[in-house]
Amino acid sequence: MTETPTVVLIHGTNSSSYSWNGLVRELTLLGHRCVAVDLPGHGEEAYYPLAYQAPQDLAALATEPSPLAKITIDDYVERAVDVVRRARRFGPVILAGASQGGVTVSRVGNTVPDLLERVVYVAAYCCVDLPTLNAYLNTPENADSLLPEVLRAMAADPAALGVSRINWRTADPDAIRGIKECLAGDFTDEAARWMLNALEPDEPVTIPMAEAAGKAETWGRIPRTYVRFTQDRLIPLALQDRFIREADRLTPDNPTDVRSVAAPHVGPFGRPELVEIFDGLLRR
């Protein structure tokens, strides 16, 4: 086994491995090993309802069943652990996640801590004191989140379908404006349209409700980095800092390596500052 490290990248909600494409490209050109994972029901397995296509049928979009409804956090963890095990044959593994991907990172850290050299949270949910992602949505630190702007494009009742179905192709200009403000900050309108077309409509509704707190005896033994996105309007900076404080309180002998990038929630992840951070972690 060589000592060449591999970074394994976990995407966020309603997304896919494609979101990491810029970072993977730049790190590969710097000579690093990296792989972006498509979680079950994403990427080539994504489901695009017929009613989501043009011309859209909004009534049908609200009721069309989704195969993603049966997917659980255990399925996400199984997929990620399989990739980690395969990569670990060739050297150390750094596991990184963005946004909701932090839930999977923490669960994998609890499951196979000895296979991980480091975990990295990129503007990601990192549950510690509270058990689930959803629990943090009601904290004071999340009060300024613009997540409700994104939810204006919700196309169906999540409780009825078992998925959070977002109509990224909505024709509502106010909804588009709100999504851009929440996720993309100062992106141009053209860049925001690119982002909308890279997102997937369905996400299993159970993931934010899944137990995801990092455990001191497992996850807490793994060196960790938290990359704060200082312009994030989905996960406010105050909440990102709460995650860091809670983790450091749980594992005072294993403090978080904290970095900051002036970026909105979706990055993009190929920006030079983030490439530099990962390049440094992979060369340690």
PyMOL commands that set and color helices and strands:
alter all, ss='L'
color gray80, all
select helices_A, chain A and resi 17-29+43-45+50-52+58-61+67-70+73-88+101-111+113-115+133-136+140-142+147-151+158-161+173-184+189-198+207-209+219-221+237-250+272-282
alter helices_A, ss='H'
color red, helices_A
select strands_A, chain A and resi 6-10+33-37+93-99+118-124+163-165+202-204+224-229+257-261
alter strands_A, ss='S'
color yellow, strands_A
deselect
rebuild
show_as cartoon
